[in-house]
Amino acid sequence: MTTAPPHSALNALVAAISQVLLGKEHQVRLALACLLARGHLLIEDLPGVGKTTLAEALARSFGLAFKRVSFTSDLLPADLTGVNVFDPASGHFHFQSGPLFSQVLLADEINRASPRTQSALLEAMAAGRVSVDGTSHPLPQPFLVIATQNGLDQGGTSPLPESQLDRFLMRLSLGFPERQAERALLQGLARRPEAIAQQLTPEDLLQLQARTACQHVSEALLDYLLDLLQRSRDGQRRGAPLSPRAGLGLLAAARAWSLLEGRDHVLPDDVQAVLAPVCEHRLDGGQPGGGGLSHDLRTGVDGLR
């Protein structure tokens, strides 16, 4: 029986991706934690800051099949899922799979597509399968959706429904690089995503995901999580409360972060490290600038500190 790759292999993977996305190691680690926790990732930011680069580099570093789909207003569900095609030679219909049948799907500008198309993506994210003409087709494993979203002040966009926002484990913003990193970028020192050598295999990733789920969580840590969830449900705070699914996601992300930190158990610091990217888009309904809400959770519960 094979074992999961050592902690040093994960550090090497983060270092390799950081040579492509300069000055964004923290965001790279969060994206990797999302993948280890079997979650889906939403990136909201301006064009040109590296969203596509991060998605492609993450896929290449694990040797995962990668596809990109631009979510335009005329995109149909069948353009994602695939269709049944009639074969005259056999006299039967055969399923021709769409781009959803990849291991990493980049859903570019997701909030430009119609609600109907977004619903097709929602089933894939929630259930790991798609239904075409009444037949269910399982998606490859591992499976990760990385979606990019434009700000709602840009033309042709509409807010994602709360049910779909809740399917994204994390929401990140890359932001502009620091001056030194941008200087290196201008000097041509950043590598292209296609230049990344495969660091680990898809089988390694499945083992890491299984190991993540086994990270030890103490009873006291669970009480700390429950206190955070309960505080979000206080009638005195504004914003949406965190659902039980959000609690499960927060725990899974904290487990993944503890693995990246080289431990076999989860600490309150791991919960705090992932609290904002896991909770803010749920607390504020997808609106940017919700940092105060998760800050309210962080400072309002003493927990284990």
C-alpha positions in Angstrom: 0.0 0.0 0.0 1.4 3.4 -1.1 1.6 6.3 1.3 0.9 10.0 0.7 3.8 12.1 -0.4 5.9 13.7 2.4 5.5 17.3 3.6 8.6 18.3 1.7 6.9 17.3 -1.6 4.1 19.7 -0.9 6.5 22.5 -0.1 8.3 21.8 -3.4 5.0 22.0 -5.3 4.1 25.4 -3.7 7.6 26.6 -4.6 7.2 25.5 -8.2 3.8 27.3 -8.6 5.2 30.4 -6.9 7.8 30.6 -9.7 4.9 31.2 -12.1 2.7 33.3 -9.9 5.3 35.6 -8.3 4.8 37.0 -4.9 1.5 35.1 -4.2 2.7 32.1 -2.1 0.0 32.6 0.5 -2.8 32.5 -2.2 -1.1 29.5 -3.8 -1.2 27.6 -0.4 -4.8 28.5 0.1 -5.7 27.2 -3.4 -3.8 24.0 -2.7 -5.6 23.6 0.6 -8.9 23.9 -1.2 -7.8 21.1 -3.6 -6.7 18.9 -0.7 -10.0 19.5 1.0 -11.9 18.3 -2.1 -13.4 21.8 -2.5 -14.1 24.2 -5.4 -12.4 27.6 -5.7 -13.9 31.0 -6.6 -11.5 33.8 -7.6 -12.8 37.3 -7.8 -10.4 39.9 -9.1 -9.5 42.2 -12.0 -8.4 40.8 -15.4 -4.7 40.2 -15.8 -3.6 39.4 -12.2 -3.0 35.7 -12.7 -6.3 33.8 -12.2 -5.9 31.6 -15.2 -2.2 31.2 -14.5 -2.9 29.8 -11.0 -5.5 27.4 -12.3 -3.3 26.0 -15.0 -0.2 25.8 -12.8 -2.1 23.9 -10.1 -3.3 21.4 -12.7 0.1 20.9 -14.3 1.9 20.4 -11.0 -0.3 17.3 -10.4 -0.5 16.2 -14.0 -4.3 16.7 -14.0 -6.4 17.1 -17.2 -7.2 20.8 -17.6 -9.8 22.6 -19.6 -11.0 26.2 -19.8 -14.5 27.4 -20.7 -15.5 31.1 -21.1 -18.9 31.5 -19.5 -20.6 33.8 -22.0 -24.3 34.7 -22.0 -25.0 32.3 -24.9 -23.3 29.3 -23.3 -25.7 26.4 -23.1 -25.7 23.6 -20.5 -25.0 21.0 -23.3 -21.8 23.0 -24.1 -20.6 22.0 -20.6 -22.0 18.5 -20.1 -21.9 17.1 -23.6 -24.6 15.6 -25.8 -25.9 12.3 -27.1 -24.8 11.9 -30.7 -26.5 9.5 -33.2 -24.2 7.0 -34.8 -25.6 5.9 -38.2 -23.3 2.9 -38.3 -24.6 1.3 -35.1 -28.0 2.9 -35.1 -27.5 4.0 -31.5 -26.9 7.3 -29.6 -23.5 7.7 -28.0 -22.6 10.2 -25.3 -20.0 12.7 -26.4 -18.6 14.3 -23.2 -18.2 18.0 -22.8 -15.4 20.0 -21.0 -16.9 19.2 -17.6 -15.2 15.8 -18.0 -11.8 17.1 -16.9 -10.1 17.0 -13.6 -9.6 20.8 -13.3 -12.1 23.0 -15.0 -11.5 26.7 -15.2 -15.0 28.4 -15.5 -13.9 31.8 -16.7 -16.2 34.8 -15.9 -18.8 32.5 -14.4 -21.3 35.2 -13.6 -21.8 36.1 -17.2 -23.6 32.9 -18.0 -27.3 32.2 -17.7 -28.8 30.7 -14.5 -29.6 27.6 -16.5 -26.0 27.0 -17.5 -24.9 27.8 -13.9 -27.3 25.1 -12.7 -25.6 22.5 -14.9 -22.3 23.4 -13.3 -23.9 23.3 -9.9 -24.9 19.6 -10.2 -21.4 18.7 -11.3 -19.9 20.6 -8.3 -22.3 19.2 -5.8 -22.6 15.6 -7.0 -19.6 14.8 -9.1 -21.8 13.8 -12.0 -23.9 15.2 -14.8 -27.3 14.1 -16.2 -28.0 14.1 -19.9 -31.3 12.8 -21.3 -32.0 11.1 -18.0 -28.7 9.2 -17.8 -26.2 10.0 -15.1 -22.5 10.2 -16.0 -19.8 10.3 -13.3 -17.0 12.9 -13.6 -13.3 12.0 -13.4 -11.7 12.0 -10.0 -10.2 14.1 -8.6 -12.4 16.9 -9.8 -12.0 20.7 -9.1 -13.8 23.7 -10.5 -11.9 27.0 -10.4 -14.2 29.8 -11.3 -13.4 33.4 -11.9 -15.9 36.1 -11.3 -16.0 39.7 -12.4 -17.1 42.5 -10.0 -20.8 43.2 -10.1 -20.1 46.8 -11.2 -18.9 45.5 -14.6 -21.3 45.2 -17.5 -23.1 42.0 -18.4 -22.7 40.4 -14.9 -25.3 39.1 -12.4 -24.8 37.8 -8.9 -24.4 34.1 -8.3 -27.3 32.5 -6.4 -26.5 31.7 -2.8 -26.9 28.0 -3.4 -24.0 28.1 -5.9 -21.9 30.3 -3.8 -22.2 27.8 -1.0 -20.8 25.1 -3.3 -17.4 27.0 -3.5 -15.3 26.0 -0.5 -13.2 29.2 -0.8 -13.2 32.6 -2.4 -9.9 34.3 -3.1 -8.6 37.5 -4.5 -5.0 37.6 -5.9 -4.6 41.4 -5.9 -1.7 43.3 -7.5 1.8 41.9 -6.9 4.2 43.7 -4.7 6.8 46.0 -6.3 9.7 43.6 -6.2 7.6 40.7 -7.6 6.2 42.9 -10.4 9.7 44.1 -11.2 10.7 40.4 -11.6 7.7 39.9 -13.8 8.6 42.9 -16.0 12.2 41.5 -16.3 10.8 38.2 -17.6 11.8 36.1 -14.6 8.4 34.5 -14.2 8.0 31.0 -15.7 5.1 30.1 -18.0 2.6 27.6 -16.6 3.4 25.2 -19.4 7.0 25.2 -18.2 6.1 23.7 -14.8 7.4 20.2 -14.3 4.9 17.7 -12.9 5.6 17.5 -9.2 3.1 14.9 -8.1 0.6 12.5 -9.8 -3.2 12.4 -9.7 -2.9 9.3 -7.5 -0.7 11.2 -5.1 -3.4 13.9 -4.9 -6.1 11.2 -4.1 -3.8 9.9 -1.3 -3.3 13.4 0.0 -7.0 14.1 0.0 -7.6 10.9 2.0 -4.9 11.8 4.5 -6.4 15.3 4.8 -9.7 13.8 5.9 -7.9 11.8 8.6 -6.1 14.8 10.3 -6.9 14.6 14.0 -9.4 17.0 15.4 -9.8 17.3 19.2 -13.1 17.8 21.0 -11.9 21.2 22.2 -11.3 22.2 18.6 -14.8 21.1 17.6 -16.2 23.2 20.4 -14.2 26.2 19.0 -15.7 25.6 15.5 -19.2 25.3 17.0 -18.7 28.6 18.8 -17.7 30.3 15.5 -20.8 28.9 13.7 -23.1 29.9 16.6 -21.8 33.4 16.6 -22.5 33.8 12.9 -26.2 32.9 13.8 -26.6 35.5 16.5 -29.6 37.6 15.7 -27.6 40.7 16.6 -25.2 40.4 13.7 -26.0 41.4 10.1 -25.4 39.1 7.2 -26.3 35.5 6.4 -25.5 32.8 9.0 -23.1 29.9 8.3 -24.9 26.7 7.4 -23.8 23.2 8.6 -22.3 22.7 5.1 -20.2 25.8 5.8 -19.0 24.3 9.1 -18.0 21.0 7.3 -16.1 23.1 4.7 -14.3 25.1 7.4 -13.3 21.9 9.1 -12.1 20.3 5.9 -10.1 23.4 4.9 -8.5 23.6 8.4 -7.5 20.0 8.1 -5.9 20.7 4.8 -4.0 23.7 6.2 -2.7 21.7 9.1 -1.3 19.1 6.6 0.4 21.9 4.6 1.9 23.1 7.9 3.4 19.6 8.4 1.2 18.5 11.4 -1.1 15.5 11.9 -3.6 17.5 14.0 -5.6 20.7 13.7 -5.0 23.8 15.8 -7.1 27.0 16.2 -4.5 28.8 14.1 -5.4 26.5 11.1 -9.1 27.5 11.5 -8.1 31.2 11.6 -5.9 30.8 8.5 -8.8 29.6 6.3 -11.7 31.4 8.1 -11.9 34.4 5.7 -11.7 32.6 2.4 -14.1 29.9 3.5 -16.7 32.1 5.2 -16.8 35.6 3.8 -18.6 34.8 0.5 -21.2 32.9 2.6 -21.6 35.6 5.2 -21.9 38.5 2.8 -23.8 36.8 0.0 -20.9 37.1 -2.4 -20.5 40.8 -2.1 -16.8 42.0 -1.9 -15.5 43.7 1.2 -17.0 41.4 3.8 -13.8 41.2 5.8 -15.4 42.8 8.7 -17.8 40.0 9.2 -15.2 37.3 9.4 -13.2 39.6 11.6 -16.2 39.8 13.9 -16.1 36.0 14.2 -12.4 36.0 14.9 -12.4 38.6 17.6 -15.7 37.6 19.2 -14.9 34.1 20.2 -12.1 33.3 22.7 -12.4 29.6 22.1 -9.1 27.9 22.7 -6.9 31.0 22.8 
